[in-house]
Amino acid sequence: MLSGLGRLIHRRRWTSLVLILVTTVIAGGWGLGVFAKFKEGGFEDPDASSTLVAKLGATYFGSTNPDVLVLYSSDTMTVNDPRYEASVITTVSRLPKANVEEIISYWSFDGKAAETFASHDRHKTFVAVKLRGKDGATKAENYHAVKERLSAPGLSVQYGGSVPLGEEFGKQVVADIVRAEMITALPLLILLMVLFGAFMASTLPMAVAIFSTIGGLAVLHVVTYAADVTSFALEVVTMMGVGLSIDYSLFIISRFREELERGMSAHGLPPGKPWKRERDRASRKAAKKAYKTDLKPIRQSALSATMATAGRTIIVSGVTVSAALAGLLLFPQMFLRTIGLAGIATVMVAVFGATVLLPTLLALLGPRVEIGRMPWRRPTAKRAQRDPESGFWYRLGHSVMKHPLPYFTVVLVILGVMFVPFLNVQFGSVDARVLPKGSPTRQVVETVKSEFPNGSAEPIDVVISGDLIPRDWKPAKKDDPIPPYLEDFRQRLEKLPGVTEAQFTGYSGSYGGVRISVTHKYEPMAQNAQDLVSDIRGMSLSKDGYPMHVDVGGSTAAQMDLMSSLMRTLPKMALFVGVATFILLFMFFGSIVLPLKAIVMNVLSIGASFGAIVWGFQYGHLAGVLNFTPTGGVEATSMILILAVVFGLSMDYEVFLLSRIREEWDRTHDNRTAVASGMQHTGGIITSAALLFLVVIGAFSMAGITVVKLIGVGMFVAVVVDAVLVRSLLVPATMRFMGAANWWLPPFLAGLHARMDLREHSAMVPAGATVRPPRLPDEQPYPYALHWEEAGAAPPAPPAPPAPQHADARILELPDVRARDVLVVERHHVAALGERQQVVAGPVVPHPG
């Protein structure tokens, strides 16, 4: 089927190009709208008790996390100075009621409560502003409407809170993407030129990457209509889209050039522009026409063969990566679900670019893909004569085949050592510290925590609700009577170990509930704080024998609920991804051993990556290099994301390697030869693809947001480990141990696989090799004469035979050629007619018929 797609693209190449260009322009305009649709957060479990408490606080009791936190400061005045008070009060009292719902400041309270709004040196204070609006977009609009009016005369002002924090996240994401694109463009182009040895070939992956980036923005915009999308998704999707596009393009272009050179060699078509060697204009014109006529079926056959091999492998790889990302859809967290959806769509865009856009460009270019050939690229004839068993990867493969146990042992020890730090992993949450150190929003948060009383305290919110709470009851003053059963419960909370204070902070008659904020002396993510949350959740409250609902929230409870949710869903994800991957690889390779081995290899790569993340981010060893603030833990949802992405990327390289090994196994049925030959054909390409991917990931690892750095480093380590250790050494070693068992398929599954087989079984021959009948060496070395006669041009005089004694002459000894064999003769037309010609004998290729 894919070979037919290759032929169709070749026949309709101009139509295909126009349609893709039009679609790209439309998608580009549509995709720009995604930047206004991002929503922050999404790390919480929407069904958790802590999430309910947060929603109730925002709706009924008043949020403990203000929409805007305005920090005022003065070098000379203190908050007790009447001028300080007048400046702040006058400023906030003029804010439009249409934009602002509530304002709380130092002067809104008396006594101890007011002191929490003044810094220790009393030169700073903050004002908490609650904006009108039920969604982030409305609140952002209201924030921009009042931002300029929050400047107070004689005072310095800084802005923090959830709305400015979300806005800064969005700006930082865009800045990171722009910087990454600028950083990677030139190094990628240089590397591609080194790898391909031709300028034109090196620009094609860049074109596919640009197409994938535009398509990724468009599909991300579509996803915003189905679910809330966080700004983190944009960086992750862009990183994957660019990386996969370049990787896939590398495999397609490499295979196309291989098939094209093979087909041209089989027909004796020299590279370049041989018609320019003719002396007169008519001959050059006729020769050019003849050359193009002969080249057309070869180019089509090369594209068809490329699509049937590399194209099919890329599609299977893309589906496998998508299956790994689909595991994220099982989690309730918006952060993971939206990246899963957007990631799947982005992978499919990259696959489309590599299997439709890129073949279209190759069909248009043909041999012109070699335009701008670099000096180090070997001529076609020399590459064709190169011994395939002389390559580094072939020798490495045979070395591993000969000594599998030492390679196997050393690699396992290295991976085990890399995994060890993960045994001490501590999970944390996302806060302002993920932003760069110079971030204004982060500076506000850190100032409040370090310079204000209880600034670092994150209370535990307890919401008590039930039908028996009076609907019309809401204390107006502090000394108003509190129902005895509620006051008794508050006192019980205050007596718990580590609690410094428990006070009523919210009442709602319409909801029928009350909130108690419990302040404690522990760090929010400390084990003591988590034990305190568990103790509170274990408490019960009833009135007249009827139980009341007790829900616990706050940052500590939210982190505990998040980890509980992730641990409940992780086994389901692992089962889904494992089964889906096994089925896909079983359909592609026709073995039940290879899919199981591939899954185990991927788990080893992931373990090494996780260990590196803990070592670099939790322990802080990479803080100086990557310029971030260690928090003593790693964000849990990011680790789940890395698990899915790294599993997919590792399977990507596994599919490329095993697909070529399978080709050799089908041809030779020799396991050692198949592995060594497969490594020779794909080892350099996989390493090159990994190197290109590392350039992209490395740029994103320098992002301003720590979570993106963490994801980038995790992917970077996984790709290095996978390409250098796992695919190059561990996979061939294990395949040597298993021998022919690698390809074992139980008889009862053989029939099932025959119906599900994803491979094409038509006889594969060199591109264009069967277009012409066998040709004897005494015929015209290059078939211009036949086409010249059709064009009405006078046929040239036959060339004079070369003298046997000439130094450059070579006598061609012909073997006994059977009628079903094709004698492949590589002909090089030299200079003008009448001058000597050279005939170089090529290999004898079996004819399929």
Secondary structure as UniProt FT lines:
FT   HELIX           2..11
FT   HELIX           13..31
FT   HELIX           32..36
FT   TURN            46..47
FT   HELIX           49..56
FT   HELIX           57..61
FT   STRAND          68..73
FT   TURN            79..80
FT   HELIX           82..93
FT   TURN            97..99
FT   STRAND          100..104
FT   HELIX           106..108
FT   HELIX           112..115
FT   TURN            116..117
FT   TURN            120..121
FT   STRAND          124..131
FT   HELIX           136..146
FT   HELIX           147..150
FT   TURN            153..154
FT   STRAND          156..160
FT   HELIX           162..196
FT   HELIX           199..223
FT   TURN            224..226
FT   HELIX           232..266
FT   TURN            267..268
FT   HELIX           274..277
FT   HELIX           281..306
FT   HELIX           307..311
FT   HELIX           312..326
FT   HELIX           327..330
FT   HELIX           334..352
FT   HELIX           353..357
FT   HELIX           358..365
FT   HELIX           366..370
FT   TURN            371..372
FT   TURN            375..376
FT   HELIX           380..385
FT   HELIX           388..390
FT   HELIX           392..402
FT   HELIX           404..419
FT   HELIX           420..424
FT   STRAND          427..428
FT   HELIX           432..434
FT   TURN            437..438
FT   HELIX           440..451
FT   TURN            453..456
FT   STRAND          460..465
FT   TURN            467..468
FT   TURN            471..472
FT   TURN            478..479
FT   HELIX           484..494
FT   TURN            497..498
FT   STRAND          499..508
FT   TURN            509..512
FT   STRAND          513..520
FT   TURN            524..525
FT   HELIX           527..537
FT   STRAND          542..543
FT   TURN            544..545
FT   STRAND          546..547
FT   STRAND          549..553
FT   HELIX           555..589
FT   HELIX           593..613
FT   HELIX           614..618
FT   TURN            621..622
FT   HELIX           623..626
FT   STRAND          634..635
FT   HELIX           636..668
FT   HELIX           671..701
FT   HELIX           706..720
FT   HELIX           721..730
FT   HELIX           731..738
FT   HELIX           739..743
FT   HELIX           747..756
FT   TURN            767..770
FT   TURN            777..778
FT   HELIX           784..791
FT   TURN            804..805
FT   TURN            807..808
FT   TURN            819..820
FT   STRAND          821..828
FT   TURN            833..834
FT   STRAND          838..846
//
